Amino acid sequence: MSKFDVVVIGSGPAGYVAAIRAAQMGLKTACIEKGKGKNGKPAHGGTCLNVGCIPSKALLDSSHKYVEAAHDFAAHGITAKDLKIDVPAMIKRKDQVVTQLTGGIGGLFKANGVTPIEGAGKLLAGKKVEVTKEDGSTETLEAENVIIAAGSLPVEIPPAPVDQDVIVDSTGALEFQSVPKRLGVIGAGVIGLELGSVWARLGSEVVVLEALPDFLPAVDQQIAKEAAKIYKKQGLDIRLGCRVMDSKVAKKKVTVKYNDGDKEQEEVFDKLIVAVGRRPQSQNLLSQDCGVNLDERGFIFVNDYCETDAPGVYAVGDIVRGPMLAHKGSEEGVMVAERIAGKKTAMNYDVIPSVIYTHPEVAWVGKTEEQLKADGVPYNVGVFPFVASGRALAANDASGMVKMIAHAETDRILGCHIIGASAADLVQQVVIAMEFGSSAEDIGLTVFGHPTLSEAVHEAALAVAGHAIHIPNRKKR
């Protein structure tokens, strides 16, 4: 029986980062992975690198370049004639990016001394891990510490069973070989909006059916309303309060029946994407006597330091509470590895950024205005539109705004919400500021380069106290 200081189950963003950091701390570490790439070879990186974050962003970038060439270059005096999209070539490029990155993890394992093990891991009692190989054979590893990072899977719904041909999940939506004439998307969350945007840009007539009555309820509603207007202009037909009741596939088309709150409606699509969320991949992962407990939704129960109910066993990433974000899981992996090695590392869950990679991007960190109102927290708001940004206008990309929220008494930053070009990168400046307990005034006193998009963050911070320079202020002090 092989013995290790740390055995990690899963090599997604949470697992492979945990394994590398544990090895860097001098711990003998193994990382188990059952996933395989499209080429049939073992593939590290989990959902994010293989069928999630990375491939979707590759397609988003490719489709955005097509839109720019088709509609935006003219404003710069550039004419593009006989424009065409080669979807198989776009998919091939996406696959090449995935292969490069997943292969890179193997190189990082080798460089850091992590032992990769192929197969499906299952936690047994006494911190033993059973690994089932592809041929059905098994081996058992013994560990001083186990880190479970098994990830998540797309949620399936009975009214729209996935066949990965006409009705697909988020994985199948990355493999279309042609542009669907009419595309249906069930779910107006991050995944549905991103995938819907890809194919809408390339010419699909996209209808998004969302069961909830509100659009992006987790997002600050001023930003959500702006996003809804922009998406509508881009051709996304987002229908709220629509619950899918049934679907039938015939002759390579799918007929979807849904209730819009008033009556039953029907739509016919060439493809249907089911994007209603993800669930923890906790099935066949734990023996009944391993000591690890699940909550009612199948998530592994952990404390603030990702410790399970079984001593020496940890769980990180999508399989535990909190948002299913790759960067959240990665930082949990680092925290756990360092705590195993004796460091008192902790994680600040209040400053985890979230992003929707449409164009313009939507990004946020901290509290929304609605949350602060509900909690009775006094606050001030500063908003700066990108239409007043010289850099944004020069780039002909001036949609959206930066919204900064600070405590009315202490001026400490409570949240920042952005819709606009490069929002994902801009919000990170505020994440750092919040990590260090900065005030809006601190950002206002910081020198920003000119002309840059980041000046919008600076101006929004100034606007909190009515001191913005490049827009009229709502109030002055």
C-alpha positions as CSV (number, residue, x, y, z in Angstrom):
1,M,0.0,0.0,0.0
2,S,1.5,3.3,-1.1
3,K,1.7,6.0,1.6
4,F,1.6,9.7,1.2
5,D,1.5,12.8,3.4
6,V,-1.3,14.2,1.2
7,V,-3.7,12.5,-1.3
8,V,-5.8,14.8,-3.4
9,I,-8.9,13.5,-5.2
10,G,-9.5,15.6,-8.3
11,S,-7.1,17.7,-10.4
12,G,-9.4,20.7,-11.2
13,P,-8.4,24.2,-10.2
14,A,-8.9,23.4,-6.5
15,G,-7.2,20.0,-6.6
16,Y,-4.2,20.6,-8.7
17,V,-3.4,23.8,-6.9
18,A,-3.7,22.1,-3.6
19,A,-1.4,19.3,-4.7
20,I,1.2,21.6,-6.1
21,R,1.2,23.8,-3.0
22,A,1.4,20.8,-0.7
23,A,4.4,19.4,-2.6
24,Q,6.0,22.9,-2.4
25,M,5.7,22.7,1.4
26,G,7.7,19.5,1.4
27,L,4.8,17.0,1.7
28,K,4.8,13.8,-0.3
29,T,1.7,14.3,-2.4
30,A,-0.4,12.3,-4.9
31,C,-3.2,13.7,-7.1
32,I,-5.9,11.3,-8.4
33,E,-7.8,12.1,-11.7
34,K,-10.3,10.1,-13.6
35,G,-11.0,12.5,-16.4
36,K,-9.9,12.2,-20.0
37,G,-9.6,14.6,-22.8
38,K,-11.2,14.4,-26.3
39,N,-8.1,12.5,-27.4
40,G,-8.8,9.8,-24.8
41,K,-5.7,10.6,-22.8
42,P,-5.7,11.5,-19.1
43,A,-6.5,15.2,-18.7
44,H,-5.9,17.3,-15.6
45,G,-7.7,20.6,-15.0
46,G,-11.2,19.5,-14.2
47,T,-14.3,21.2,-15.6
48,C,-12.6,24.6,-15.7
49,L,-9.8,23.8,-18.1
50,N,-11.5,21.0,-20.1
51,V,-15.2,22.0,-20.5
52,G,-15.8,25.2,-18.6
53,C,-13.9,28.4,-18.0
54,I,-11.1,28.1,-20.6
55,P,-12.9,26.6,-23.6
56,S,-15.9,28.9,-23.2
57,K,-13.6,32.0,-23.0
58,A,-11.8,30.8,-26.2
59,L,-15.1,30.7,-28.0
60,L,-16.2,34.0,-26.5
61,D,-13.1,35.7,-27.7
62,S,-13.3,34.2,-31.2
63,S,-16.9,35.2,-31.6
64,H,-16.3,38.7,-30.2
65,K,-13.5,39.2,-32.8
66,Y,-16.1,38.2,-35.5
67,V,-18.6,40.7,-34.2
68,E,-15.9,43.4,-34.1
69,A,-14.9,42.7,-37.7
70,A,-18.6,42.5,-38.8
71,H,-19.9,45.6,-37.0
72,D,-17.3,47.6,-35.2
73,F,-14.3,48.0,-37.5
74,A,-16.1,50.4,-39.7
75,A,-16.1,53.1,-37.0
76,H,-12.3,52.9,-37.1
77,G,-12.2,53.3,-40.9
78,I,-11.5,49.6,-41.5
79,T,-13.6,47.7,-44.0
80,A,-13.9,43.9,-43.8
81,K,-15.4,42.3,-46.9
82,D,-16.7,38.7,-47.5
83,L,-16.5,38.0,-43.8
84,K,-17.1,34.3,-42.9
85,I,-16.9,32.2,-39.8
86,D,-15.3,28.7,-39.9
87,V,-16.9,27.1,-36.9
88,P,-14.8,23.8,-37.0
89,A,-11.6,25.9,-37.1
90,M,-12.9,27.9,-34.1
91,I,-13.6,24.7,-32.2
92,K,-10.2,23.3,-33.2
93,R,-8.4,26.4,-31.8
94,K,-10.4,26.0,-28.6
95,D,-9.3,22.4,-28.3
96,Q,-5.7,23.4,-28.9
97,V,-5.8,25.9,-26.1
98,V,-7.4,23.3,-23.8
99,T,-4.7,20.7,-24.7
100,Q,-1.9,23.1,-24.0
101,L,-3.2,24.1,-20.6
102,T,-4.2,20.6,-19.4
103,G,-0.8,19.3,-20.5
104,G,0.9,22.1,-18.7
105,I,-0.5,20.8,-15.4
106,G,1.3,17.5,-15.9
107,G,4.5,19.5,-16.3
108,L,3.9,21.4,-13.2
109,F,3.3,18.2,-11.3
110,K,6.6,16.8,-12.5
111,A,8.4,20.1,-11.6
112,N,7.0,20.1,-8.1
113,G,7.2,16.4,-7.3
114,V,3.5,15.6,-7.3
115,T,2.7,12.0,-8.1
116,P,-0.2,11.8,-10.7
117,I,-2.5,8.7,-10.4
118,E,-5.1,7.8,-13.0
119,G,-8.5,6.5,-11.9
120,A,-11.5,7.3,-9.8
121,G,-10.8,8.1,-6.1
122,K,-13.1,7.0,-3.2
123,L,-12.4,7.9,0.4
124,L,-12.5,5.0,2.8
125,A,-12.3,4.9,6.6
126,G,-9.0,5.7,8.2
127,K,-7.9,8.2,5.5
128,K,-7.4,5.5,3.0
129,V,-8.3,6.2,-0.7
130,E,-9.3,3.5,-3.1
131,V,-8.4,4.1,-6.7
132,T,-10.4,2.3,-9.4
133,K,-8.6,2.1,-12.7
134,E,-10.2,2.2,-16.1
135,D,-9.8,-1.6,-16.4
136,G,-11.7,-2.1,-13.1
137,S,-8.6,-3.0,-11.0
138,T,-8.1,-1.1,-7.8
139,E,-5.3,0.0,-5.5
140,T,-5.4,1.6,-2.1
141,L,-3.5,4.6,-1.0
142,E,-2.8,5.5,2.7
143,A,-2.6,9.2,3.6
144,E,-1.9,11.3,6.6
145,N,-4.2,13.9,5.0
146,V,-6.8,13.7,2.2
147,I,-8.1,16.7,0.2
148,I,-11.3,16.1,-1.7
149,A,-11.7,18.3,-4.8
150,A,-14.0,16.2,-6.9
151,G,-15.8,19.2,-8.5
152,S,-19.3,19.5,-10.0
153,L,-21.5,18.4,-12.8
154,P,-24.2,20.1,-14.9
155,V,-27.7,19.9,-13.4
156,E,-30.2,17.9,-15.5
157,I,-33.9,18.6,-15.6
158,P,-36.6,16.0,-16.6
159,P,-38.4,18.3,-19.1
160,A,-35.3,18.6,-21.2
161,P,-33.2,15.4,-21.1
162,V,-29.7,15.9,-22.6
163,D,-28.7,13.8,-25.6
164,Q,-25.6,15.9,-26.4
165,D,-26.9,16.2,-30.0
166,V,-30.0,18.4,-30.2
167,I,-30.4,19.0,-26.4
168,V,-27.0,19.7,-24.9
169,D,-25.5,20.8,-21.6
170,S,-22.7,23.3,-21.2
171,T,-20.2,20.7,-22.4
172,G,-22.1,19.9,-25.6
173,A,-22.6,23.6,-26.3
174,L,-18.8,23.9,-26.8
175,E,-18.8,21.4,-29.6
176,F,-21.3,22.7,-32.2
177,Q,-19.9,22.3,-35.7
178,S,-22.2,24.9,-37.3
179,V,-24.2,27.9,-36.2
180,P,-27.7,26.9,-35.1
181,K,-30.3,29.0,-36.9
182,R,-32.5,29.1,-33.8
183,L,-31.0,28.4,-30.4
184,G,-32.8,27.9,-27.1
185,V,-31.1,28.3,-23.7
186,I,-32.7,27.2,-20.5
187,G,-31.3,29.4,-17.7
188,A,-30.2,33.1,-17.7
189,G,-27.4,32.6,-15.3
190,V,-23.7,33.1,-16.0
191,I,-23.3,29.9,-18.1
192,G,-26.5,30.5,-20.2
193,L,-25.6,34.1,-20.9
194,E,-22.0,33.3,-21.9
195,L,-22.9,30.4,-24.2
196,G,-25.9,32.2,-25.6
197,S,-23.7,35.2,-26.4
198,V,-21.2,33.0,-28.3
199,W,-23.8,31.7,-30.8
200,A,-25.8,34.9,-31.0
201,R,-22.7,36.8,-32.1
202,L,-22.2,34.2,-34.9
203,G,-25.8,34.6,-36.2
204,S,-28.1,32.4,-34.1
205,E,-31.5,33.7,-33.1
206,V,-31.2,33.1,-29.4
207,V,-34.1,32.8,-26.9
208,V,-33.2,32.4,-23.2
209,L,-35.9,31.0,-20.9
210,E,-35.4,31.8,-17.3
211,A,-37.8,30.4,-14.6
212,L,-37.1,33.2,-12.1
213,P,-39.0,36.5,-12.4
214,D,-35.9,38.7,-11.8
215,F,-32.9,39.0,-14.1
216,L,-29.5,38.2,-12.4
217,P,-30.9,38.5,-8.9
218,A,-27.4,38.0,-7.3
219,V,-26.1,41.1,-9.2
220,D,-26.5,44.7,-8.1
221,Q,-29.8,45.6,-9.8
222,Q,-28.6,48.8,-11.3
223,I,-25.9,46.8,-13.1
224,A,-28.3,44.0,-13.9
225,K,-30.8,46.4,-15.6
226,E,-28.0,47.9,-17.7
227,A,-26.9,44.4,-18.7
228,A,-30.4,43.4,-19.7
229,K,-30.7,46.4,-22.0
230,I,-27.3,45.7,-23.6
231,Y,-28.0,42.0,-24.1
232,K,-31.3,42.8,-25.7
233,K,-29.6,45.1,-28.2
234,Q,-27.1,42.3,-28.9
235,G,-30.0,40.0,-29.9
236,L,-30.5,37.9,-26.8
237,D,-34.3,37.4,-26.3
238,I,-34.4,36.9,-22.5
239,R,-37.8,35.8,-21.2
240,L,-38.2,35.8,-17.5
241,G,-40.7,33.8,-15.4
242,C,-40.8,31.0,-18.0
243,R,-40.8,27.5,-16.7
244,V,-40.0,24.7,-19.2
245,M,-42.6,22.0,-19.0
246,D,-41.7,19.6,-21.8
247,S,-39.5,19.1,-24.9
248,K,-39.6,16.7,-27.8
249,V,-36.9,16.0,-30.4
250,A,-37.9,15.2,-34.0
251,K,-36.1,15.6,-37.3
252,K,-33.1,17.2,-35.6
253,K,-35.2,19.9,-34.0
254,V,-36.6,20.3,-30.5
255,T,-40.0,21.6,-29.6
256,V,-40.0,23.2,-26.2
257,K,-43.2,23.8,-24.2
258,Y,-43.0,26.3,-21.4
259,N,-45.4,28.3,-19.1
260,D,-44.8,32.1,-19.0
261,G,-47.0,32.6,-16.0
262,D,-50.1,33.4,-18.1
263,K,-50.3,30.4,-20.5
264,E,-48.4,27.6,-22.1
265,Q,-46.2,28.6,-25.0
266,E,-44.2,26.7,-27.6
267,E,-41.0,27.3,-29.4
268,V,-39.0,25.2,-32.0
269,F,-35.2,25.3,-31.9
270,D,-32.4,23.7,-33.9
271,K,-30.4,23.3,-30.6
272,L,-31.3,23.6,-26.9
273,I,-28.8,24.3,-24.2
274,V,-29.7,23.3,-20.7
275,A,-27.8,25.7,-18.3
276,V,-29.7,25.7,-15.1
277,G,-26.7,25.3,-12.7
278,R,-24.3,22.7,-11.4
279,R,-24.3,20.2,-8.6
280,P,-21.5,18.7,-6.5
281,Q,-20.0,15.5,-7.8
282,S,-20.2,13.6,-4.6
283,Q,-21.8,10.3,-5.8
284,N,-19.6,7.2,-5.3
285,L,-17.0,9.4,-3.7
286,L,-17.3,8.5,0.0
287,S,-17.7,5.1,1.8
288,Q,-20.4,5.1,4.5
289,D,-17.9,4.8,7.3
290,C,-15.4,7.4,6.1
291,G,-16.7,10.0,8.6
292,V,-17.4,12.7,6.1
293,N,-20.9,14.2,6.0
294,L,-23.0,15.7,3.2
295,D,-25.7,18.4,3.4
296,E,-29.1,18.0,1.9
297,R,-27.9,19.1,-1.5
298,G,-24.9,16.8,-1.7
299,F,-22.2,19.3,-0.7
300,I,-19.6,18.1,1.7
301,F,-20.0,19.8,5.0
302,V,-16.9,21.8,6.0
303,N,-16.0,24.7,8.4
304,D,-14.3,28.0,7.5
305,Y,-11.0,26.2,7.0
306,C,-12.5,23.5,4.7
307,E,-12.1,20.8,7.4
308,T,-14.7,18.0,7.2
309,D,-16.1,16.1,10.1
310,A,-13.4,13.4,9.6
311,P,-10.0,14.5,11.2
312,G,-7.3,15.0,8.5
313,V,-9.8,15.1,5.7
314,Y,-10.5,18.3,3.9
315,A,-12.8,19.3,0.9
316,V,-12.4,22.3,-1.4
317,G,-13.9,23.9,-4.5
318,D,-17.2,23.2,-6.1
319,I,-18.0,20.3,-3.8
320,V,-18.3,22.5,-0.8
321,R,-20.5,25.6,0.2
322,G,-20.1,28.9,-1.5
323,P,-20.0,30.1,-5.2
324,M,-18.7,27.6,-7.8
325,L,-15.8,29.6,-8.9
326,A,-12.4,28.3,-10.0
327,H,-10.5,31.0,-8.2
328,K,-12.4,30.4,-5.0
329,G,-11.5,26.7,-5.2
330,S,-7.8,27.4,-6.0
331,E,-7.4,29.7,-3.0
332,E,-9.1,27.1,-0.7
333,G,-6.6,24.5,-2.1
334,V,-3.7,26.8,-1.1
335,M,-5.2,27.5,2.3
336,V,-5.7,23.8,3.1
337,A,-2.2,22.7,1.9
338,E,-0.6,25.4,4.0
339,R,-2.6,24.5,7.1
340,I,-1.6,20.9,6.7
341,A,2.0,22.0,6.6
342,G,1.5,23.9,9.9
343,K,0.8,27.5,8.7
344,K,-2.3,29.4,10.1
345,T,-3.5,30.4,6.7
346,A,-7.1,31.7,6.4
347,M,-9.3,32.9,3.5
348,N,-11.3,36.0,3.3
349,Y,-14.6,34.9,1.7
350,D,-16.0,38.4,1.7
351,V,-13.8,39.6,-1.2
352,I,-14.2,36.9,-3.8
353,P,-14.9,38.5,-7.2
354,S,-17.5,37.2,-9.7
355,V,-17.5,37.7,-13.4
356,I,-19.8,37.2,-16.4
357,Y,-17.6,37.1,-19.5
358,T,-20.1,38.5,-22.0
359,H,-19.2,41.7,-23.8
360,P,-19.3,44.0,-22.0
361,E,-18.2,42.0,-19.0
362,V,-20.0,42.1,-15.7
363,A,-17.9,41.9,-12.6
364,W,-18.5,42.5,-8.9
365,V,-17.2,42.1,-5.4
366,G,-18.7,42.6,-2.0
367,K,-22.2,43.7,-1.2
368,T,-24.9,44.9,-3.5
369,E,-26.9,48.0,-2.8
370,E,-30.0,45.8,-2.3
371,Q,-28.1,43.7,0.3
372,L,-27.0,46.8,2.3
373,K,-30.5,48.2,2.3
374,A,-31.9,44.9,3.6
375,D,-29.2,44.8,6.3
376,G,-29.8,48.5,7.3
377,V,-26.2,49.5,6.6
378,P,-25.7,53.2,5.9
379,Y,-23.8,53.7,2.6
380,N,-22.9,56.1,-0.1
381,V,-22.7,55.4,-3.8
382,G,-20.5,56.7,-6.6
383,V,-21.2,55.9,-10.2
384,F,-19.0,56.7,-13.3
385,P,-20.1,55.8,-16.8
386,F,-17.6,54.6,-19.4
387,V,-19.1,57.1,-21.9
388,A,-17.2,59.7,-19.9
389,S,-13.9,57.8,-20.2
390,G,-11.5,59.0,-22.8
391,R,-9.9,55.6,-23.2
392,A,-13.2,53.9,-23.6
393,L,-14.4,56.4,-26.2
394,A,-11.1,56.1,-28.1
395,A,-11.6,52.3,-28.2
396,N,-15.2,52.8,-29.3
397,D,-16.2,50.6,-26.4
398,A,-18.0,52.9,-23.9
399,S,-21.0,50.9,-22.7
400,G,-21.5,50.4,-19.0
401,M,-20.4,51.9,-15.7
402,V,-18.4,51.5,-12.5
403,K,-20.4,51.6,-9.3
404,M,-18.6,52.0,-6.0
405,I,-20.3,51.5,-2.6
406,A,-18.8,52.7,0.7
407,H,-19.9,52.8,4.3
408,A,-21.5,56.2,5.0
409,E,-19.7,56.7,8.3
410,T,-16.3,55.0,7.9
411,D,-16.0,55.3,4.0
412,R,-14.7,51.7,4.0
413,I,-15.4,50.1,0.6
414,L,-18.3,47.6,0.8
415,G,-18.7,46.7,-2.8
416,C,-17.9,47.4,-6.4
417,H,-20.0,46.5,-9.4
418,I,-18.9,47.0,-13.0
419,I,-20.3,46.5,-16.4
420,G,-18.0,47.4,-19.2
421,A,-14.9,46.4,-21.2
422,S,-12.3,44.7,-19.1
423,A,-14.6,44.7,-16.0
424,A,-13.0,41.4,-14.8
425,D,-9.6,43.0,-14.6
426,L,-10.8,46.4,-13.3
427,V,-12.7,44.9,-10.4
428,Q,-9.5,43.1,-9.2
429,Q,-8.1,46.5,-8.2
430,V,-11.0,46.9,-5.8
431,V,-10.6,43.4,-4.5
432,I,-7.1,44.2,-3.5
433,A,-8.3,47.5,-1.9
434,M,-11.0,45.7,0.1
435,E,-8.6,43.0,1.2
436,F,-6.6,45.8,2.9
437,G,-9.6,47.5,4.3
438,S,-9.3,50.6,2.1
439,S,-11.7,53.5,1.9
440,A,-13.2,55.1,-1.2
441,E,-11.0,58.1,-0.4
442,D,-7.9,55.8,-0.5
443,I,-8.7,54.9,-4.1
444,G,-9.5,58.6,-4.8
445,L,-6.1,59.6,-3.5
446,T,-4.3,57.0,-5.7
447,V,-2.8,58.1,-9.0
448,F,-4.2,56.3,-12.0
449,G,-2.5,56.2,-15.4
450,H,-4.1,58.3,-18.1
451,P,-5.8,57.4,-20.4
452,T,-6.9,54.1,-19.0
453,L,-10.1,52.3,-18.4
454,S,-9.1,52.0,-14.7
455,E,-9.6,55.7,-14.3
456,A,-13.3,54.9,-14.2
457,V,-12.7,53.1,-10.9
458,H,-10.9,56.2,-9.6
459,E,-13.7,58.5,-10.6
460,A,-16.4,56.2,-9.1
461,A,-14.4,56.3,-5.9
462,L,-14.3,60.1,-6.0
463,A,-18.0,60.2,-6.8
464,V,-18.8,58.5,-3.5
465,A,-18.1,61.7,-1.7
466,G,-19.3,64.0,-4.6
467,H,-15.7,64.7,-5.8
468,A,-15.7,63.2,-9.3
469,I,-13.9,65.4,-11.8
470,H,-15.1,64.3,-15.2
471,I,-18.9,64.0,-14.5
472,P,-21.3,66.3,-12.7
473,N,-21.7,65.2,-9.1
474,R,-25.0,64.4,-7.5
475,K,-23.8,65.9,-4.3
476,K,-20.8,68.0,-3.2
477,R,-18.9,68.2,0.1
